Amino acid sequence: MGETLHSRRALLKAGGALGTLAALAAPAALRSNAEAAADDPLIGLIQTYRAGTAAYGSDEKVGTGDDAYDARREAETWGAAYAVLTEAPPPALTFAGAVAAVRLVVDEEGETGEAHIPLLRAALAYLERDAREGVR
């Protein structure tokens, strides 16, 4: 985990905030983020995670060698949301939730290894439900 965390820190410091802003801006064209999160808890969790990574990435003290500070900021910003996303995310309840889950996995490709497999399962649950119901 140590090496992934350091790699994640580098990613967040280098461009996490810009990627986060772009990802949050896209769904806003259709509806507010709050409306989307109200319809699908997975979207809210992903928004919380992305906002946390942006806050962590913009903290100039992160990555300066104070591991205790870095760990505290991780816990305060993105750590809890990441734990849920990678261990037991709620299933996607909407198409937008399924897309948000897949988008997050693609955005973090190469950084998390297999950590996002549960998130893909959450998206798949929605897609399979729709397929069974003949919606799409």
N, C-alpha and C positions, 0 to 999 in steps of 0.2 A: 504494500500500500504506500509506503514511503516514496517510492520512485514515481508512482502515478500521481500522488499528491503534489510532488515538486513539479511534475510536468503540467498538471492542472494549474498550479500557481503561475507558471510561465505563460500558459495560454491565456489565463484570465488577465494577467498584467499586460500582455501584448495586444489583445484585441477582444477580450470577452465583453467589454462594455458596448462596443460597436455592434457586435453580433447580437447581443441582448436587445439593444434598442431596435435593430432591424426586425428581429423576431417578434417583439412585442408590437411593433407598429403595423405589421401586416394584417393581423386579424382586426385591428381597430378600424380599418376601412369599412368593414361590414357591420360591426357592432362593438360596443365598448368591451374592454377586457373584463370588467366587473359583470356584465351581462353574460358573457361567455362562461366565466367561472361559476356563476350561479347555476347555469344549466348543466355543467359538467365539472365535478370536483377535481378531475385529473387536470383540466386546464388551469384551475386555480393553483394546484400544486406546482405545475410547471412554471406558471408565472411567478410564484414565490421563489422557486429555485433560480430562475433567470434573474430576477431582481436581486437576489442574494449574491449571485456570482458577479453581477455588475458592481454591487457595493464592495465586495471583497476585492475585485480587480482594480477598483479606483482608490483603494486605501494605499497610500504611498508608503506606509510602514510595513505592509505585508511583503515578505520576500527579502527583507534586509538582514536576515540572520537571527531574528528573535523567534525561535520556533514556538515558544509558549504563547507569544502574541498571535502568531499565525494560527495556531490551533484554536485560540479563544475567538478570533475573528471568524474562522471557519464555522465554529459552533453557533456564533451569533448571526451569521448571514445565510450560507447555503447548506450547511452540514445536515441539518434535520430534514430538510426537503429532499436532499440527495439520498439520504438513508431510506426514506419512504419510497422514492422513485425507483431505487435499485433493489429493494427488498420485497415490498408488498404494495405496489401502487394500486389505487382503485381502478376498476375497469373504466374504459372510456364509455361515456353514455351518449355521446354525440359524434357525428362525423368530424366536426372540428376538433374534438378531443383526441380522436384517433390520429388525425393529421398532426396535431401538436406533439403527440408522443413520438411519432415516426420522425418528425422534423427535429426534435431534440436529439434523438439517436444519431441522425445524419450529421447534425451540427457538431456533435461531440465524437464523431468517428475517429478512432485511433487514440483517444484519450482514456477511454473507460474499458476497453476490452469487452468482456461479456457482461459487464455490470448492468447494461441496459436491457438484457433479455427479458426481465419481468415487465419492463415498460412496453416492449414489443408485444408481449402477451396481453397487456391491458388494451392495446390498440386492436389486436386481433380479436379479442372478445367482442368488441363492437362490430367489426367487419363481418365476423361469422354470424352474429345475431341477425344483421341485416340480410346476409345471404340466405339464411334459413327462412326469413320472412319474405324474401323476394323483393326487397326494397330497392336494391341497386342492380 
